[in-house]
Amino acid sequence: MKKTLLALTVPALLVAGSASASVSLYDQDGTQVTMSGAAEVQYYRSAPNDIADQDATLRIDDGDLALRVQHEVNANLYALGAIELAIGEKTKNSGSDASGTGDVTNDGLYVGLGGNFGEITFGRQLAIIDDAGVGVDIELKDTAGVSYEDTDMDQYIKYRFNGEQFWAGVGYNIAQKTNGKKNDELLEVAAGVPFGDFEVRGYYGDYKNEQKAAEQKAWDLEFVYAKGPIYVGALYGQSDKGNNNDVQTWELAGSYTLDKNTFGLGYAQNTGDTDAQKAVNIYANVAHQLTANTRAYVEISHEDVKAADKKGLGYVVGMEVKF
């Protein structure tokens, strides 16, 4: 999942890579134009790749470019528009003689209105449930942990409110019918309440796609403590995909920031009635902030996949540069 900022903490952001950075291109007469971007490359081998006896790869994990425009309508209202591009993330050089220039895809294009009442946006954008989770994993939580069916929406209406006492959001993706069957339909609700250094938050998503015969109702409840360099998060969630495919998820994660280094550790477990629903993931990582918007990191992960009756070890070494 591609994380955005919503009531998350600084220590977790340093490990998870969600800290924001942007460059102001224009700010005058009530108009603001900002641009942000990221480039991230990794030497990567996941636990499933270990189980499948596949080599580690040098891969482009992240290439982003985003442009946001905001116009002040009056003292209590602004209009906004955003264009977000994913660059070179899908093309993979899988052979020694492979070559490619990558690809450019539009994964965000939306408009909206905002003010003291919150912000409402329309168009191609991430669902709020993309922010769900308490983990401090960088890359290698593959087989266990909270997961919603889909978070990338094309016809999405999303409302968010961030107040001093609580934050809340709701969203709906308008499904389109083809040959009598609808595509992506998602209803989501999320909210969080801070109590000093603690925060309690919850997410719910109801997803259906008749064309793919896919559905999921899922929720999770999260508890977070963040004070100074210390971050601790705990989560419990449930997911129902129909046909007795019920999964329960537990997660526990923590991080500690010392100077420019953040040390993270996490555990995630999925359980259910069948082996296909059972998995355990344990991971640890260290991220070093070279500058405010540049970090290098290493992470290892051990996964126990009951369906395959196999265990695997994953590792990643990477670097991310943002602006």
C-alpha positions as CSV (number, residue, x, y, z in Angstrom):
1,M,0.0,0.0,0.0
2,K,1.1,3.5,-0.9
3,K,1.0,5.5,2.3
4,T,-0.1,9.1,2.7
5,L,-0.1,11.3,5.8
6,L,-3.0,10.9,8.2
7,A,-2.5,11.1,11.9
8,L,0.8,9.1,11.8
9,T,3.8,9.8,14.0
10,V,7.2,11.1,13.1
11,P,9.2,8.0,14.3
12,A,7.0,5.7,12.3
13,L,7.3,7.9,9.3
14,L,11.0,7.8,9.3
15,V,11.0,4.1,9.1
16,A,8.0,3.6,6.8
17,G,9.2,6.3,4.4
18,S,6.1,8.4,4.5
19,A,7.6,11.7,5.6
20,S,6.5,14.4,3.2
21,A,8.7,16.8,1.2
22,S,7.7,19.4,-1.4
23,V,9.1,22.3,-3.3
24,S,7.1,25.6,-3.5
25,L,6.9,26.6,-7.1
26,Y,4.6,29.6,-6.7
27,D,2.9,31.3,-3.7
28,Q,1.2,34.6,-4.5
29,D,-2.2,36.2,-4.6
30,G,-3.9,33.3,-2.9
31,T,-2.5,30.7,-5.3
32,Q,0.0,28.0,-4.2
33,V,1.7,25.5,-6.5
34,T,3.9,22.8,-5.0
35,M,5.8,19.9,-6.5
36,S,7.1,16.7,-4.8
37,G,8.9,13.6,-5.9
38,A,10.8,10.5,-4.8
39,A,13.3,8.1,-6.2
40,E,13.9,4.8,-4.4
41,V,16.1,1.9,-5.5
42,Q,16.6,-1.4,-3.6
43,Y,18.6,-4.6,-3.6
44,Y,15.7,-6.9,-2.7
45,R,14.7,-10.4,-2.0
46,S,11.4,-11.2,-0.3
47,A,10.7,-14.3,1.8
48,P,8.4,-15.7,-0.9
49,N,11.3,-15.3,-3.4
50,D,13.5,-17.2,-0.9
51,I,10.9,-20.0,-0.7
52,A,10.7,-20.0,-4.6
53,D,14.5,-20.1,-4.8
54,Q,14.7,-16.9,-6.7
55,D,17.7,-14.5,-6.7
56,A,17.7,-11.1,-5.2
57,T,17.2,-8.2,-7.6
58,L,18.2,-4.6,-7.9
59,R,14.8,-2.9,-8.5
60,I,13.2,0.4,-8.8
61,D,10.8,0.4,-5.9
62,D,9.5,4.0,-6.1
63,G,9.5,6.8,-8.7
64,D,7.0,9.5,-7.9
65,L,6.2,13.0,-9.2
66,A,3.3,15.0,-7.9
67,L,2.0,18.5,-8.6
68,R,-0.6,20.2,-6.5
69,V,-2.4,23.6,-7.1
70,Q,-4.4,25.4,-4.5
71,H,-6.4,28.6,-5.1
72,E,-8.0,30.6,-2.3
73,V,-11.6,31.3,-3.0
74,N,-12.2,33.3,0.2
75,A,-11.0,33.2,3.8
76,N,-12.9,30.0,4.5
77,L,-12.7,28.2,1.2
78,Y,-10.0,27.0,-1.2
79,A,-10.1,24.9,-4.5
80,L,-7.4,22.4,-5.3
81,G,-6.2,20.1,-8.0
82,A,-3.5,17.5,-8.1
83,I,-1.7,15.3,-10.7
84,E,0.4,12.3,-9.5
85,L,2.7,10.2,-11.7
86,A,4.3,6.8,-11.0
87,I,7.5,6.6,-13.1
88,G,9.4,3.5,-14.0
89,E,7.9,1.3,-11.3
90,K,6.5,-1.5,-13.5
91,T,9.2,-2.3,-16.0
92,K,11.5,-5.0,-14.6
93,N,14.8,-6.1,-16.1
94,S,14.6,-9.8,-15.4
95,G,17.3,-11.0,-17.7
96,S,21.0,-10.2,-18.2
97,D,20.4,-8.7,-21.6
98,A,17.2,-6.9,-20.7
99,S,16.8,-3.2,-21.1
100,G,14.1,-0.7,-20.8
101,T,13.2,2.9,-20.2
102,G,10.5,2.2,-17.7
103,D,6.9,3.5,-17.8
104,V,5.0,6.5,-16.7
105,T,1.5,6.1,-15.4
106,N,-1.0,8.5,-13.9
107,D,-2.0,7.1,-10.4
108,G,-3.6,10.3,-9.1
109,L,-5.7,13.0,-10.7
110,Y,-8.3,14.8,-8.6
111,V,-9.9,18.1,-7.8
112,G,-11.7,19.3,-4.7
113,L,-12.7,22.0,-2.2
114,G,-11.4,22.5,1.3
115,G,-11.7,24.8,4.3
116,N,-12.6,24.8,8.0
117,F,-15.1,22.1,7.3
118,G,-12.4,19.7,6.0
119,E,-11.6,18.6,2.5
120,I,-13.6,16.8,-0.2
121,T,-11.9,15.5,-3.4
122,F,-13.2,13.8,-6.5
123,G,-11.3,11.6,-9.0
124,R,-8.4,9.2,-9.2
125,Q,-6.9,8.9,-5.7
126,L,-6.0,6.6,-2.8
127,A,-8.6,5.5,-0.4
128,I,-8.3,6.5,3.3
129,I,-7.9,2.8,4.3
130,D,-4.5,2.9,2.5
131,D,-3.3,4.6,5.7
132,A,-4.4,1.7,7.9
133,G,-1.8,-0.1,9.9
134,V,0.6,0.4,12.8
135,G,3.6,-1.4,11.3
136,V,7.1,0.1,10.9
137,D,8.0,-2.2,8.1
138,I,9.8,-0.8,5.0
139,E,9.2,-3.5,2.4
140,L,9.1,-7.0,3.7
141,K,5.7,-7.6,5.4
142,D,4.5,-9.7,2.5
143,T,2.2,-12.5,3.8
144,A,0.8,-11.3,7.1
145,G,-0.7,-8.1,8.5
146,V,-3.8,-5.9,7.9
147,S,-4.7,-5.6,4.2
148,Y,-7.7,-4.2,2.3
149,E,-8.7,-5.5,-1.0
150,D,-8.0,-2.4,-3.1
151,T,-7.0,1.2,-2.2
152,D,-6.4,2.7,-5.7
153,M,-9.6,4.2,-7.0
154,D,-10.5,5.9,-10.2
155,Q,-14.0,7.4,-9.5
156,Y,-13.6,8.2,-5.9
157,I,-15.3,10.8,-3.7
158,K,-13.4,11.3,-0.4
159,Y,-14.1,13.5,2.5
160,R,-11.6,14.2,5.3
161,F,-11.7,16.3,8.5
162,N,-8.7,17.0,10.7
163,G,-9.6,18.7,14.0
164,E,-7.9,19.2,17.3
165,Q,-10.0,16.6,19.1
166,F,-10.4,14.0,16.4
167,W,-10.0,13.2,12.7
168,A,-12.5,11.4,10.5
169,G,-13.1,10.5,6.9
170,V,-15.5,8.7,4.6
171,G,-15.2,7.7,0.9
172,Y,-17.1,6.0,-1.9
173,N,-16.0,4.7,-5.3
174,I,-18.7,4.8,-8.0
175,A,-18.9,1.4,-9.6
176,Q,-19.6,1.1,-13.3
177,K,-21.7,-1.7,-14.8
178,T,-20.5,-3.6,-17.9
179,N,-22.4,-6.6,-19.3
180,G,-24.6,-6.6,-16.2
181,K,-21.7,-6.7,-13.7
182,K,-20.2,-3.8,-11.7
183,N,-16.5,-3.1,-11.3
184,D,-14.8,-1.6,-8.2
185,E,-17.2,-0.4,-5.5
186,L,-15.8,0.7,-2.2
187,L,-17.4,2.3,0.9
188,E,-15.0,3.3,3.6
189,V,-15.1,5.0,7.0
190,A,-12.2,5.9,9.3
191,A,-11.7,7.9,12.4
192,G,-9.1,8.6,15.1
193,V,-9.1,10.2,18.6
194,P,-5.8,11.4,20.3
195,F,-5.4,11.2,24.1
196,G,-2.2,13.0,24.9
197,D,0.6,10.8,23.6
198,F,-1.9,8.0,22.8
199,E,-4.2,7.7,19.8
200,V,-7.0,5.3,19.0
201,R,-8.1,4.9,15.4
202,G,-10.2,2.6,13.3
203,Y,-10.8,1.8,9.7
204,Y,-13.6,0.0,7.9
205,G,-13.9,-0.9,4.2
206,D,-16.6,-2.7,2.2
207,Y,-15.3,-3.7,-1.3
208,K,-17.0,-5.5,-4.2
209,N,-16.1,-6.2,-7.8
210,E,-18.7,-8.4,-9.6
211,Q,-16.6,-8.6,-12.7
212,K,-13.7,-10.2,-10.8
213,A,-16.1,-12.1,-8.4
214,A,-14.2,-10.4,-5.5
215,E,-15.5,-9.0,-2.3
216,Q,-14.2,-8.1,1.1
217,K,-15.5,-6.5,4.3
218,A,-12.7,-5.6,6.7
219,W,-12.0,-3.5,9.7
220,D,-9.2,-2.9,12.2
221,L,-8.8,-1.1,15.5
222,E,-5.4,0.5,16.2
223,F,-3.7,1.8,19.4
224,V,-0.6,4.0,19.1
225,Y,1.7,5.6,21.6
226,A,4.2,8.2,20.4
227,K,6.4,10.4,22.6
228,G,9.8,11.8,21.7
229,P,11.9,9.1,20.1
230,I,9.5,6.2,21.1
231,Y,6.8,4.8,19.0
232,V,4.6,1.7,19.8
233,G,1.6,0.4,17.9
234,A,-0.8,-2.4,18.3
235,L,-3.6,-3.6,16.0
236,Y,-6.4,-6.1,15.8
237,G,-8.5,-6.6,12.6
238,Q,-10.8,-8.9,10.8
239,S,-11.5,-9.6,7.1
240,D,-14.3,-11.5,5.5
241,K,-14.0,-12.3,1.8
242,G,-16.9,-14.7,1.7
243,N,-17.0,-18.5,1.2
244,N,-15.8,-19.0,4.8
245,N,-12.7,-17.0,4.1
246,D,-12.4,-15.1,7.4
247,V,-9.1,-13.9,8.6
248,Q,-8.1,-12.4,12.0
249,T,-5.0,-10.2,12.2
250,W,-2.8,-9.1,15.1
251,E,0.1,-6.7,14.8
252,L,2.6,-5.2,17.2
253,A,5.3,-2.8,16.2
254,G,7.7,-0.3,17.7
255,S,10.6,2.0,16.8
256,Y,13.2,4.1,18.6
257,T,15.0,7.0,17.1
258,L,18.5,7.8,18.2
259,D,20.0,10.9,16.5
260,K,19.7,10.2,12.8
261,N,19.0,6.4,13.2
262,T,15.6,4.8,13.6
263,F,15.4,1.2,14.8
264,G,12.2,-0.7,14.0
265,L,10.8,-4.1,15.0
266,G,7.5,-5.7,14.2
267,Y,5.3,-8.8,14.4
268,A,2.2,-9.6,12.3
269,Q,0.1,-12.8,12.4
270,N,-2.9,-13.8,10.4
271,T,-5.1,-16.7,11.5
272,G,-8.2,-18.4,10.1
273,D,-10.0,-21.7,9.6
274,T,-7.7,-23.0,6.8
275,D,-3.9,-23.0,6.3
276,A,-4.3,-20.6,3.4
277,Q,-5.3,-17.9,5.9
278,K,-2.4,-18.5,8.3
279,A,0.9,-16.6,8.2
280,V,3.4,-15.1,10.5
281,N,5.9,-12.3,9.8
282,I,8.7,-10.9,12.0
283,Y,10.9,-8.1,10.7
284,A,13.5,-5.7,11.9
285,N,15.1,-2.6,10.2
286,V,17.4,0.3,10.6
287,A,17.0,3.6,8.7
288,H,19.6,6.3,8.7
289,Q,18.6,9.9,7.7
290,L,21.5,11.2,5.6
291,T,19.6,14.5,5.2
292,A,16.0,15.5,6.0
293,N,14.8,14.0,2.7
294,T,17.4,11.3,2.1
295,R,17.6,8.0,3.9
296,A,19.4,4.7,3.6
297,Y,18.0,1.5,5.2
298,V,18.4,-2.2,5.7
299,E,15.6,-4.6,6.7
300,I,15.4,-8.4,7.3
301,S,12.2,-10.4,7.5
302,H,11.2,-14.0,8.4
303,E,7.9,-15.4,7.2
304,D,6.1,-18.6,7.9
305,V,3.6,-19.4,5.2
306,K,1.3,-22.2,6.4
307,A,-0.3,-22.8,3.0
308,A,3.1,-23.6,1.4
309,D,4.3,-25.3,4.6
310,K,7.5,-23.3,4.1
311,K,9.5,-20.6,5.8
312,G,11.6,-17.9,4.2
313,L,14.0,-15.1,4.9
314,G,13.8,-11.8,3.1
315,Y,16.2,-8.9,3.1
316,V,16.4,-5.4,1.5
317,V,19.0,-2.7,1.3
318,G,17.8,0.6,-0.2
319,M,18.1,4.3,-0.5
320,E,15.3,6.9,-1.0
321,V,15.7,10.5,-2.1
322,K,12.8,13.0,-1.9
323,F,12.1,16.6,-2.7
